[in-house]
Amino acid sequence: MFLISIPALQRNAAILREVADAAGCRIVLAQKGFSCWKAYPYISETLDGCCASGLWEAELAREHFKKHIVTYSPAYDEEEIDQLLEFTHHLDFNSLSQWFRFREKIFAHPRFQSGELLCGLRINPEHSTGETPIYDPCVPGSRLGITADQLHGADLTGLSGLHFHTLCEQNSPDLETTLEAVHKKFGYLLSNPQFTYLNMGGGHWITKPFYDRDLLIKLVRETSERYGVEVWLEPGEAAAIHSGVLRAKVMDVFESAGHNLAILDISATAHMPDVIEMPYRPDVFLVDSAPADECPDPAVMLDGENYHLAGAPEEAGFLGNKQHTYRLGGPTCLAGDVVGDYSFPRALVAGDVLVFDDMAHYTMVKTTTFNGVKHPPIALLHEDGTIETIRKFTYEDFRNRLS
């Protein structure tokens, strides 16, 4: 079961609101990271709206968040543009060719003429700060964003904003160096009164305890004052971090070539693909009746349950548990459907419950029904401790997906 804590979501939203007010900027939810719309009513009053990666996410924001919509996609087709012109508020383009293709249609639309719709370009400052290449849009030959040399001499009539998104799970010093590259390469455009907004994208770990929010506020205020632009931030992970867990059961335990293996009723490749793609190692807790040494965020605990944090076998605090080390894997045919090796305070048995922390963002949005593995239900944990199951998946969901 995916279990999302409403109080934890609201705590994150409150931090984002505090930062937005202090920085004088706008913060919207990035739905590509978290699009569980049943939770939107609990955070929509706190945030300024949503960003969308295309038409369907924009439709979701219009229907369920009902506030400002910022839309960006690497490419649009004619039908998508026709529909987006009717309701999105920002429409950002990935290339000059896309902008030139659709701009006459946009210029003729009443919402553009009234100023209700603004358009911008995604830029590539060519300044890499991350450590995982698959998430770096600034690599040479990147398909995301327009480089500075491509903009010199271009006809930018009708554009109002610039948009960059280069961070992924990073602190504000990385934004600081990125902004230096933006100032150097695109500052002459932002200084033009024609440009009224700057979207700094997502990837800002704003709600992490160690995140330097004061520096972020300083950078946003300085940039806004320097160019006279409205700054937008669109975090997805920061909005939902530490707000949800994935509860799994141990189906089988056995030994192979000196390794203890535990097969779970959830799959890394189908239900938590970032474990393989990122790669990301989630914290795992064993639910037990014994006294708990450590536990996850109280907002995602259930009454009467005690939690034991599992550790990596090589970690000093878990050296004594090597005899209880297990390789956790899913029930699919993929040999690499493995979460990782974890040490536990006791031997695992079939029926044990394991809780994977931090499974709300970039998890549910990526799940599949690969191999016909049962998809976990989705539930909300409310402030009073009640659990509301908002979606159960059935065989018909699997069958109808490809028919």
C-alpha positions as CSV (number, residue, x, y, z in Angstrom):
1,M,0.0,0.0,0.0
2,F,1.1,3.5,-0.8
3,L,0.3,5.5,2.3
4,I,0.4,9.3,2.0
5,S,0.4,11.5,5.1
6,I,-1.7,14.6,4.8
7,P,-0.1,16.3,7.8
8,A,3.4,15.7,6.3
9,L,2.2,17.2,3.0
10,Q,0.8,20.2,4.8
11,R,4.1,20.7,6.7
12,N,6.0,20.8,3.5
13,A,3.5,23.2,1.9
14,A,3.8,25.5,4.9
15,I,7.5,25.6,4.5
16,L,7.2,26.4,0.8
17,R,4.7,29.1,1.6
18,E,7.0,30.7,4.1
19,V,9.9,30.7,1.6
20,A,7.7,32.1,-1.2
21,D,6.5,35.0,1.0
22,A,10.0,35.8,2.3
23,A,11.5,35.7,-1.2
24,G,8.6,37.5,-2.9
25,C,8.3,34.7,-5.5
26,R,5.6,32.2,-6.5
27,I,5.9,28.4,-5.8
28,V,3.9,25.9,-7.7
29,L,3.6,22.1,-7.3
30,A,5.4,20.1,-10.0
31,Q,2.9,17.4,-10.8
32,K,5.6,15.2,-12.6
33,G,6.8,14.5,-9.1
34,F,3.5,14.3,-7.3
35,S,0.1,14.1,-8.9
36,C,-2.1,12.4,-6.4
37,W,-5.0,14.7,-7.0
38,K,-7.0,13.4,-4.1
39,A,-4.5,15.2,-1.8
40,Y,-4.7,18.5,-3.7
41,P,-7.4,20.1,-1.5
42,Y,-5.1,19.8,1.5
43,I,-2.3,21.9,-0.1
44,S,-4.0,24.0,-2.8
45,E,-4.7,26.9,-0.6
46,T,-1.1,27.1,0.5
47,L,0.7,26.9,-2.9
48,D,0.3,29.2,-5.9
49,G,-0.7,26.5,-8.4
50,C,0.8,23.7,-10.5
51,C,3.3,23.2,-13.2
52,A,2.5,20.7,-15.9
53,S,4.7,18.7,-18.3
54,G,2.1,18.7,-21.0
55,L,-1.6,18.7,-21.7
56,W,-2.8,15.9,-19.4
57,E,-1.0,17.3,-16.3
58,A,-2.4,20.7,-17.2
59,E,-5.9,19.3,-17.4
60,L,-5.4,17.6,-14.0
61,A,-4.3,20.9,-12.5
62,R,-7.3,22.8,-14.0
63,E,-9.7,20.2,-12.8
64,H,-8.4,19.6,-9.2
65,F,-6.0,22.3,-8.2
66,K,-7.9,25.2,-9.8
67,K,-5.2,27.8,-9.6
68,H,-2.3,29.1,-11.7
69,I,-1.0,26.6,-14.3
70,V,2.6,26.8,-15.7
71,T,3.1,24.4,-18.7
72,Y,6.3,23.3,-20.3
73,S,6.9,20.4,-22.6
74,P,9.9,19.5,-24.9
75,A,7.4,19.6,-27.8
76,Y,3.7,20.2,-28.5
77,D,1.5,19.2,-31.3
78,E,-1.3,21.3,-32.9
79,E,-4.1,19.8,-30.9
80,E,-2.3,20.2,-27.6
81,I,-1.6,23.9,-28.3
82,D,-5.2,24.5,-29.3
83,Q,-6.4,23.1,-25.9
84,L,-3.7,24.6,-23.8
85,L,-4.4,28.1,-25.1
86,E,-7.8,27.9,-23.5
87,F,-6.7,27.6,-19.9
88,T,-2.9,27.5,-19.1
89,H,-1.4,30.8,-17.8
90,H,2.3,30.2,-18.7
91,L,3.2,28.3,-21.9
92,D,6.9,27.7,-22.2
93,F,8.6,26.3,-25.3
94,N,11.7,24.2,-25.6
95,S,13.0,25.4,-28.9
96,L,12.7,28.4,-31.2
97,S,11.4,26.1,-34.0
98,Q,8.4,25.2,-31.8
99,W,7.8,28.9,-30.8
100,F,8.0,30.0,-34.5
101,R,5.6,27.2,-35.5
102,F,2.8,28.2,-33.1
103,R,3.3,31.9,-32.4
104,E,1.0,33.3,-35.0
105,K,-1.8,31.1,-33.6
106,I,-0.9,32.3,-30.1
107,F,-0.8,36.0,-31.1
108,A,-4.3,35.7,-32.4
109,H,-5.8,34.1,-29.3
110,P,-7.9,36.4,-27.0
111,R,-6.2,35.1,-23.8
112,F,-2.8,36.1,-25.1
113,Q,-4.0,39.5,-26.3
114,S,-5.5,40.2,-22.9
115,G,-2.3,39.2,-21.0
116,E,-4.0,36.2,-19.3
117,L,-1.6,33.9,-21.2
118,L,2.2,34.5,-21.2
119,C,4.8,32.6,-23.2
120,G,8.4,31.9,-22.5
121,L,11.4,29.8,-23.6
122,R,13.3,27.2,-21.7
123,I,17.0,28.0,-21.7
124,N,20.1,25.8,-21.2
125,P,22.7,27.7,-19.2
126,E,25.2,24.8,-20.0
127,H,26.2,24.6,-16.3
128,S,26.1,21.1,-14.8
129,T,25.9,20.8,-11.1
130,G,24.4,17.3,-10.5
131,E,26.1,14.0,-10.1
132,T,23.7,11.7,-12.1
133,P,24.0,12.1,-15.9
134,I,20.5,10.9,-16.7
135,Y,19.1,13.9,-14.7
136,D,21.5,16.5,-16.1
137,P,19.8,18.7,-18.8
138,C,23.1,20.6,-19.3
139,V,25.1,17.8,-20.9
140,P,26.4,18.5,-24.4
141,G,23.8,17.7,-27.0
142,S,21.0,18.0,-24.4
143,R,17.5,18.0,-25.9
144,L,16.2,20.3,-23.1
145,G,16.5,24.0,-23.4
146,I,17.9,26.6,-25.8
147,T,21.6,27.6,-25.5
148,A,22.7,31.2,-25.5
149,D,24.3,31.1,-28.9
150,Q,21.0,30.0,-30.5
151,L,19.2,33.1,-29.1
152,H,21.5,35.8,-30.4
153,G,19.8,37.7,-33.2
154,A,16.6,35.7,-32.9
155,D,13.2,37.4,-33.2
156,L,11.8,37.0,-29.7
157,T,8.7,39.2,-30.2
158,G,5.8,38.1,-28.0
159,L,7.9,36.3,-25.4
160,S,7.6,37.3,-21.7
161,G,9.7,34.8,-19.8
162,L,12.7,32.5,-19.5
163,H,12.7,29.2,-17.8
164,F,15.6,27.0,-16.7
165,H,15.5,23.7,-14.8
166,T,18.9,22.2,-14.1
167,L,18.8,21.0,-10.5
168,C,17.9,17.6,-9.0
169,E,17.8,17.0,-5.3
170,Q,20.2,19.8,-4.7
171,N,20.9,22.6,-2.2
172,S,20.9,26.4,-2.9
173,P,24.6,26.8,-3.5
174,D,24.1,24.9,-6.7
175,L,21.4,27.4,-7.7
176,E,23.8,30.2,-6.9
177,T,26.4,29.0,-9.4
178,T,23.7,28.2,-11.9
179,L,22.4,31.8,-11.6
180,E,25.9,33.1,-12.3
181,A,25.8,31.3,-15.6
182,V,22.3,32.6,-16.3
183,H,23.3,36.1,-15.5
184,K,26.4,35.9,-17.8
185,K,24.7,34.2,-20.8
186,F,21.1,35.5,-20.6
187,G,21.2,38.6,-18.4
188,Y,20.9,40.9,-21.4
189,L,17.5,39.4,-22.2
190,L,16.2,39.5,-18.6
191,S,17.2,43.2,-18.5
192,N,14.9,43.9,-21.4
193,P,11.5,45.1,-20.0
194,Q,9.8,42.7,-22.4
195,F,10.7,39.8,-20.1
196,T,8.6,39.8,-16.9
197,Y,9.1,36.4,-15.4
198,L,11.9,33.9,-14.7
199,N,11.1,30.3,-13.9
200,M,13.9,28.7,-11.9
201,G,12.4,25.2,-12.2
202,G,12.5,22.5,-9.6
203,G,15.1,20.2,-8.0
204,H,15.4,22.5,-5.0
205,W,15.4,20.5,-1.8
206,I,13.7,23.3,0.1
207,T,12.0,21.2,2.7
208,K,15.0,19.2,3.7
209,P,16.3,20.1,7.2
210,F,19.8,20.9,5.9
211,Y,18.6,23.0,3.0
212,D,19.9,26.6,3.1
213,R,16.6,28.4,2.7
214,D,18.1,31.8,3.7
215,L,20.4,31.6,0.7
216,L,17.6,30.7,-1.6
217,I,15.5,33.6,-0.4
218,K,18.5,35.9,-0.9
219,L,19.2,34.6,-4.5
220,V,15.5,34.9,-5.5
221,R,15.2,38.5,-4.1
222,E,18.4,39.6,-5.7
223,T,17.5,38.2,-9.1
224,S,14.0,39.7,-9.0
225,E,15.3,43.1,-8.0
226,R,18.1,43.0,-10.6
227,Y,15.9,42.4,-13.5
228,G,12.4,43.5,-12.3
229,V,11.0,40.0,-13.0
230,E,8.6,37.8,-11.1
231,V,10.4,34.5,-10.0
232,W,8.7,31.2,-10.1
233,L,9.9,27.9,-8.5
234,E,8.3,24.5,-9.2
235,P,9.5,21.9,-6.8
236,G,8.0,18.4,-6.9
237,E,10.1,16.5,-4.5
238,A,10.2,19.2,-1.9
239,A,6.4,19.3,-1.8
240,A,6.1,15.6,-1.1
241,I,9.3,14.6,0.5
242,H,9.0,12.3,3.6
243,S,5.2,12.4,3.2
244,G,4.6,8.8,2.1
245,V,5.6,5.2,2.5
246,L,5.1,2.0,0.6
247,R,4.1,-0.9,2.8
248,A,5.1,-4.4,1.6
249,K,4.9,-8.0,2.8
250,V,7.5,-10.6,2.7
251,M,6.3,-13.5,0.4
252,D,9.2,-15.8,0.6
253,V,12.7,-16.2,2.2
254,F,15.4,-18.5,1.0
255,E,19.2,-18.8,0.4
256,S,21.1,-18.8,-2.8
257,A,24.9,-19.0,-3.2
258,G,25.5,-17.6,0.3
259,H,22.9,-14.8,0.0
260,N,19.7,-14.6,2.0
261,L,16.9,-13.5,-0.3
262,A,13.5,-12.1,0.5
263,I,10.8,-11.8,-2.2
264,L,8.3,-9.1,-1.6
265,D,4.8,-8.4,-2.9
266,I,6.1,-5.1,-4.4
267,S,8.5,-4.6,-7.2
268,A,11.4,-2.2,-7.6
269,T,11.0,-2.0,-11.4
270,A,7.2,-1.7,-11.3
271,H,6.5,0.2,-8.1
272,M,9.7,2.2,-7.2
273,P,11.7,2.5,-10.4
274,D,13.9,5.3,-9.1
275,V,15.6,2.7,-7.0
276,I,17.0,1.4,-10.3
277,E,17.1,4.6,-12.4
278,M,18.4,7.2,-10.0
279,P,19.8,5.1,-8.3
280,Y,18.2,5.6,-5.0
281,R,18.4,3.6,-1.8
282,P,15.3,4.0,0.4
283,D,15.2,3.6,4.1
284,V,13.5,0.4,5.1
285,F,11.7,-0.4,8.4
286,L,10.7,-3.7,9.8
287,V,7.3,-3.6,11.5
288,D,7.5,-5.7,14.7
289,S,5.9,-6.2,18.1
290,A,9.2,-5.7,19.9
291,P,10.2,-2.3,21.3
292,A,11.3,0.0,18.5
293,D,14.8,1.4,18.3
294,E,14.0,3.9,15.6
295,C,10.9,4.8,13.6
296,P,10.0,6.8,10.5
297,D,8.2,10.1,10.6
298,P,5.3,9.8,13.2
299,A,3.0,11.2,10.5
300,V,3.3,7.9,8.6
301,M,3.2,5.5,11.6
302,L,0.1,3.4,12.4
303,D,-1.2,2.8,15.9
304,G,0.2,-0.2,17.7
305,E,3.2,-0.7,15.3
306,N,6.8,-0.6,16.2
307,Y,9.5,0.0,13.6
308,H,13.1,-1.1,13.3
309,L,15.3,0.7,10.8
310,A,17.2,-1.8,8.5
311,G,20.7,-0.8,7.5
312,A,23.3,-1.5,4.9
313,P,25.5,-4.6,5.9
314,E,28.6,-2.5,5.7
315,E,27.4,0.2,8.1
316,A,29.1,0.0,11.5
317,G,25.9,0.0,13.4
318,F,24.7,-3.1,11.5
319,L,27.8,-5.2,11.5
320,G,26.4,-7.5,14.2
321,N,23.3,-8.1,12.0
322,K,25.2,-9.7,9.1
323,Q,23.5,-13.0,9.8
324,H,20.2,-11.3,9.2
325,T,21.1,-9.6,5.9
326,Y,18.7,-10.0,3.0
327,R,18.7,-9.0,-0.6
328,L,15.2,-7.6,-1.1
329,G,13.6,-8.2,-4.5
330,G,10.3,-8.1,-6.3
331,P,8.1,-10.9,-7.8
332,T,8.8,-10.1,-11.4
333,C,10.9,-12.0,-14.0
334,L,13.5,-9.2,-14.2
335,A,16.7,-10.5,-12.7
336,G,17.6,-6.9,-11.6
337,D,14.3,-6.3,-9.8
338,V,16.2,-5.7,-6.6
339,V,15.9,-3.0,-4.0
340,G,19.2,-3.7,-2.3
341,D,20.8,-5.5,0.6
342,Y,19.6,-4.7,4.1
343,S,20.5,-6.0,7.6
344,F,17.7,-6.6,10.1
345,P,17.7,-7.1,13.9
346,R,16.1,-10.6,13.4
347,A,15.5,-13.1,10.7
348,L,12.8,-12.3,8.3
349,V,9.9,-14.7,7.8
350,A,7.0,-14.8,5.3
351,G,4.3,-12.4,6.3
352,D,6.6,-9.8,7.8
353,V,5.7,-6.2,6.9
354,L,8.4,-3.9,5.6
355,V,7.9,-0.1,5.2
356,F,9.8,1.8,2.5
357,D,10.2,5.5,3.4
358,D,9.8,8.4,1.0
359,M,7.7,6.8,-1.6
360,A,5.3,9.6,-2.4
361,H,7.3,11.7,-4.9
362,Y,8.6,10.3,-8.3
363,T,7.2,6.9,-7.3
364,M,3.5,6.6,-7.9
365,V,3.8,8.7,-11.0
366,K,6.1,6.1,-12.5
367,T,4.5,2.8,-11.5
368,T,3.5,0.2,-14.0
369,T,1.8,-3.2,-14.1
370,F,4.8,-5.0,-15.6
371,N,4.5,-8.8,-15.5
372,G,0.9,-8.4,-14.2
373,V,2.2,-7.8,-10.7
374,K,-0.5,-6.5,-8.5
375,H,-0.4,-2.7,-8.1
376,P,-0.5,-1.5,-4.5
377,P,-3.6,0.4,-3.4
378,I,-3.2,4.2,-2.6
379,A,-4.4,5.6,0.7
380,L,-4.4,8.9,2.6
381,L,-3.5,9.1,6.3
382,H,-5.4,11.9,7.8
383,E,-4.5,14.0,10.8
384,D,-6.9,12.1,13.1
385,G,-5.2,8.8,12.2
386,T,-7.9,7.5,9.9
387,I,-6.9,5.9,6.7
388,E,-8.8,6.6,3.5
389,T,-8.2,4.2,0.6
390,I,-8.6,6.3,-2.5
391,R,-7.7,3.7,-5.2
392,K,-7.6,-0.1,-5.3
393,F,-6.3,-1.7,-8.5
394,T,-7.9,-4.7,-10.0
395,Y,-7.2,-7.2,-12.8
396,E,-9.5,-5.1,-15.0
397,D,-7.0,-2.2,-14.6
398,F,-4.2,-4.4,-15.9
399,R,-6.3,-5.9,-18.7
400,N,-7.8,-2.6,-19.9
401,R,-4.5,-0.7,-20.0
402,L,-3.6,-2.2,-23.4
403,S,-7.0,-2.7,-24.9
